[in-house]
Each structure stands twice: as C-alpha cells, then as structure tokens.
Amino acid sequence: MTAIPVDRSPESTLAFLREGYRFIGDRCDRYGSEIFQTRLLLQRTICLRGRPAAVLFYDNDRFVRQGAMPMRGQRTLTGVTGVQGLDDAAHRQRKAMFMSIMTPSAIRQLGQLFDDEWRAQIPVWERSGPVVLYDEIARMLTRAVCAWAGVPLAGSDVARRTTQLHAMIEAPAAIGPRHWRGLLARRRAERWAADLVERVRAGALSTPDGSALRVIAEHRSDQGHLLPRRIAAVELLNIVRPTVAVDRFVVFAALALHDHPHWRDRVRGDEPATEHFVQEVRRYYPFFPVAAARVRRSFDWQGHHFPRGRRVLLDLYGTNHHPELWPGPEQFRPDRFAGWRGDPFGLVPQGGGNHFTGHRCAGEWITIELMKRAVTNLTTTMSYQVPPQDLALSLRRMPALPPSGFLIDAVRRTG
C-alpha cells in the first residue's frame, strides 16, 4: 500500500480560500502526485485531479454526497437537502424530476427567450453609454429563466431577484460580508420560492404543464408525498440560480472573443465552430473549482487507501487543464474539440459522469445552448467596442470574474 502524500500545512482552509482554483493543482505538481491529503475545515480531506480520478469520483458505489459539501455551501449556494446532497434511490428519483424538465424542446424554448431578451436590449444599449455585460446578461437570464420556469416576475422585481441569486453564487468561498449577504439572500429567496409553490398547489397560480415550477410543486416521492415546501423551494432555486450563473460563461465567451478576435469570423454562421468555441470556453475558463463527496465504505485504489467517511475533493479546474487530457492546456484552442467524442470524465466544468444516474449538472445542456446563443449575438446580431478596462482574471477569486464585469460601448444592431 502506498501512503497518500500529506500536505505540510496542519490546516489548509485559509490557503484554499486564498489560492483559489490552483490550490489542488499546485500541490499535485509539488508532490508529483495526482492525489494528496490535507485538512480543510478541520477535516482530513483527500484531493484528486485527472481523468482516472474523475472516473473514480463519480462511482456511486464508492462515494456518497450526503454530508460532503460544507454547510456554508449548502446554506448559500445549493440549499440544504437539495438534489446535490442526495444518494441512491432518493437521488435517482429527485434527479429524474430535474431531467424531465430538460427536454430538447424546452431547452430550445429557453434559448429563444434569452434571444428575445438580448434583441430587445440592443436598442437600450444603443442609446446608453458603456454597459457592464455581466450585469446586463444576469438580468436578461433572470427574466428568461423565470418566464420559462413559469415563475411570475414583475419588472420592478428583476433587479432584486438577480441580486439575491448573485449573492448566493458569490458566498460559498467568501469570508465576512460577502458570505453574510449570501446567507440572507438564500433565506429571502427560499421564502419567495416557497410561496410560489404553495400558490400553485392551492390553485391560486396557474403555470404551464411541464414548467419547472409546476413539475416541482406537483412532484411526489415514491411514497406519494409532495415535497415539503422548503425543499420544493430549494429545488426551484436549483433551476433558476444555475441558469443565471451562466452569465459568467457569457462574459468568458466575450472575453475570449476579445482576446482571440480571429474567432469572431470563424464562429459567425458556423454551427460546428460555435460548438467548439463554447466547449473550449467551458474548458479553459474557471467555473466551479471542485466537487465534494464522501467515501461510502473503505476501499483501495491505485495502491492508496480511502477510509470510510473521508471527504474527497475532485479538482474540476485542474482536470480541465490536465496536460495528459488537454495538450497545451493553457492555450485557448477551440479546434481541439473537432472530432471530440464527448468524454464524460475529461471535460468536467459542471461535473462528470452520467446526467441521469449521477451527479453531473442537470442544466449542462442549458448552459451550452445559452452560450451558443450568446456567441451568435456577440458576433452576428450586434457590433460593439470594448473600452479600456481591467479584464484580468484572477484564479484566486472564487467564483472568478473580470473586475470590470466586461464593459461594452458603441453598441449597434447588425442583424
């Protein structure tokens, strides 16, 4: 049996928060190993990266998710008792509810709503000065996903709900006020979502068949019970919040077009090139840093011992930048996806494995659809200028975002 390398620091939580996306990768490089052990939040934690690690990590016979994500993440980002923390039959049944919403036609409908929001906003941008793309896209996605999910949203309420959703996304890796804002936003958003669920159940709010709000409000367990109102609220937010989080990927796509302008002409009107570009944006830019699980029962893997109950982190960013998987990983090369066969354990910005039976993000196809629509709008529907600004992307900040939020100016409709 080979001992797992142990990080020298007796407690690495502050180092993880300080170093961000490179925390695991830097230590793997330092120890010459794709696995090491450290202590995070006072718990022994095994850290992994790479494709074999991803195959292992998404083996449901060896790992569970219950109790894996720290409570600070559950209380802000995912919600307590959400689908991300379930296992076995409970997870399969809840995940099936989510996947029933993610039909190809429904995803296209959401994409069209986003398109409509974008095109309606262009005249506003034409009349204004510089606009922050991140803020604009966030509000557009909030309006689009709420309309798609059957969630009533007054125009005067868009900014408030968007701010709450952003606060939840920003909070898990934050300390101090940014984390506190996330806690408060989660409580307020859950009350809002729970009220919507109760109104649907009471017949006071009509929503379309197949809409997320309707499906979640009417979902029943194997025992025939409706979801408790708070859990239903958590799961409704697990549709709305991740969709709004795609605003970061849209900003990354705009940043990639700015840094690699020759790709503007390559993707214009070319569906395969747009697909390759979007996938490379998802691979290259930082989104989720890690995924967490716990060892179901003790086992050995590649000569290393995994004791029952031990927390394990898979380095998503490091796997997406692993040189054995992605030659020249620090180069932005969309052409690498020409002929790519969709390896579910190699490209893992939103998790790996199977969407239906595992813990891969149910909304990944939504992300790709919305990003493709965004790239088309950025290259075909309008022209714009990028004024001088701070576009540096720090891997120490989780979640990452250019400080300026990506300013655009001199917007003109072109298509």
Buried (B, 14 or more C-beta within 10 A) or exposed (E): EEEBBEBEEEEBBEBBBEBBBBBBBEBBEEBEBBBBBBBBEEBEBBBBBBBBBBBBBBBBEBBBBBBBBBEBBBBBBBBBBBBBBBBEEBBBBBBEBBBBBBEEEBBEBBBBBBBBBBBEBBEEBEEEEBBBBBBBBBBBBBBBBBBBBBBEBEEEEBEBBBBBBBBBBBBBBBEEEBBBBBBBBBEBBBEBBBEBBBBBBEEEBEBEEBBBBBBBBBBEEEEEEBBEBBBBBBBBBBBBBBBBBBBBBBBBBBBBBBEBEEBBEBBBEEEEBBBBBBBBBBBBBBBBBBBBBBBBEEBEBEEBBBEEBBBBBBBBBBBBBBEEBBEEBEEBBBEBBEEEEEEBBBBBBBBBBEBEBBBBBBBBBBBBBBBBBBBBBBBBBBBBEBEEBEBEBEBEBBBBBBEBBBBBBEBEEEE
